[in-house]
Amino acid sequence: MEGKSYQRFPKVKIREMKDDFLKFELRDTDASMANALRRVMIAEVPTMAIDLVEIEVNSSVLNDEFIAHRLGLIPLTSDRAMSMRFSRDCDACDGDGQCEFCSVEFHLRAKCISDQTLDVTSKDLYTADHTVVPVDFSDPAADDSGDQRGIIIVKLRRGQELRLRAIARKGIGKDHAKWSPAATVTFMYEPDIRINEELMETLTPEEKRSWVESSPTKVFEFDEDTQQVYVCDAEAYTYDDEVIKKAEAMGKPGLVDITAKEDSFIFTVESTGAIKASQLVLNAIEILKQKLDAVRLSEDTEEADDQFGELGAHMRGG
């Protein structure tokens, strides 16, 4: 029945999980919920990032604004960002954003005293709070080389110096991309592929090979021993319709039926390293629940009018 509403019980199945990568299935829900989860992961999960820079000495080739911008884009470990306060809401420092409850202070002091170029990196940022530090991208298995020293901020030659103080604050990607914990978050409909076996048997082996090779990605495979075509990787299908067009050109429309499962999605999440990819998903679900609770609460109060205007009054039956 069109417009019918019913309660759903979404299910999640983890396929692959690393510190900075997560692939999982989301089933028994619809595209609105899948996209809401994706958008929350990108734009509303809080992290820590440098937001204020006070430069004392800068004799490098880069100007102050350039260095401040580069510092802001360095990902910081943000495991406790959810429990910290936004600087604008902090009553301990009256919104100044420079107290232990809503910020972390960093210092950087570097001076080149040799003829060799000095690389100033994220590992040169020092703080007393060891829970919020620049993300370490070095490979523990690799030897200690210059490539493992962190994200380069600036390069100094003999006599050049950089001294600064920086304040990291809690924020969300909706305010600035530097606070986004996600490098990328994507989802796709899980494809449902059915080959018409009777129609496939009317093709010659050469025609079967040609049809299989028409797919830009390796979705189908032709078995030389059994002379059969089968689906080897359905998720590699990119909804390009090339195999359908090829079948029609061969005079075999209906050779394959490809549809998208409208209640099943495959997510790929890549983290910047600020928080683990698995924690990113859990935080996003928690924030989504809080937003839904806020909407339910506003249904029974006049505050809905202020938040939603005419929609708020409508939800209360006004």
Secondary structure as GFF3:
##gff-version 3
##sequence-region A 1 318
A	DSSP	beta_strand	11	17	.	.	.	ID=ss1
A	DSSP	beta_strand	21	27	.	.	.	ID=ss2
A	DSSP	alpha_helix	31	43	.	.	.	ID=ss3
A	DSSP	beta_strand	47	58	.	.	.	ID=ss4
A	DSSP	alpha_helix	64	72	.	.	.	ID=ss5
A	DSSP	three_ten_helix	81	83	.	.	.	ID=ss6
A	DSSP	three_ten_helix	87	89	.	.	.	ID=ss7
A	DSSP	beta_strand	103	111	.	.	.	ID=ss8
A	DSSP	beta_strand	118	121	.	.	.	ID=ss9
A	DSSP	three_ten_helix	122	124	.	.	.	ID=ss10
A	DSSP	three_ten_helix	146	148	.	.	.	ID=ss11
A	DSSP	beta_strand	152	156	.	.	.	ID=ss12
A	DSSP	beta_strand	161	171	.	.	.	ID=ss13
A	DSSP	three_ten_helix	177	179	.	.	.	ID=ss14
A	DSSP	beta_strand	182	195	.	.	.	ID=ss15
A	DSSP	alpha_helix	197	200	.	.	.	ID=ss16
A	DSSP	alpha_helix	205	213	.	.	.	ID=ss17
A	DSSP	beta_strand	220	223	.	.	.	ID=ss18
A	DSSP	beta_strand	228	231	.	.	.	ID=ss19
A	DSSP	three_ten_helix	234	236	.	.	.	ID=ss20
A	DSSP	alpha_helix	242	249	.	.	.	ID=ss21
A	DSSP	beta_strand	256	271	.	.	.	ID=ss22
A	DSSP	alpha_helix	277	298	.	.	.	ID=ss23
A	DSSP	alpha_helix	303	308	.	.	.	ID=ss24
A	DSSP	alpha_helix	310	315	.	.	.	ID=ss25
###
